[in-house]
Amino acid sequence: MELDLKFFTRCSSCGPVRDWLMQQLSNGKDNLPVPGYSVELLTFQQLFDPESSTFTYLLGCKSSGEALLVDPVLEQKGGDLALVDELGLKLKYVLNTHCHADHITSGGVLRKERPEVRTVI
């Protein structure tokens, strides 16, 4: 499996976002996760909200313990945070690939509950 975050968006300009994301998830000792990464070090969960037909993605680095939520939905906040905690990860970033109100609102609510979380659009 090749690690390419274009599955979040088909936008041709997502390369800089992907590169930035990979740097943020790095543990500072190596460049994981990058192409050629070990699957054992990456946590990936695809989540689905049936009410809005929206996908959310959870990416986590097992070596650093840091995680990123992509396009979270406000109504799924409790389940998303429970999954992050269950996996023993610390949510570091919320990344919204587009500006729908449910995603933007969710990022702000997550940040209120966990002030260390940074939101990115």
Buried (B, 14 or more C-beta within 10 A) or exposed (E): EEBEBEEBBEEEEBEEBBEEBBEBBBBEEEBBBEEEBEEEBBBEBEBEBEEBEBBBBBBBBBBBBBBBBBBBBBEBBEBBBEBBEEBEBBBBBBBBBEEBEBBBBBBEEBBEEBEEBBBBE
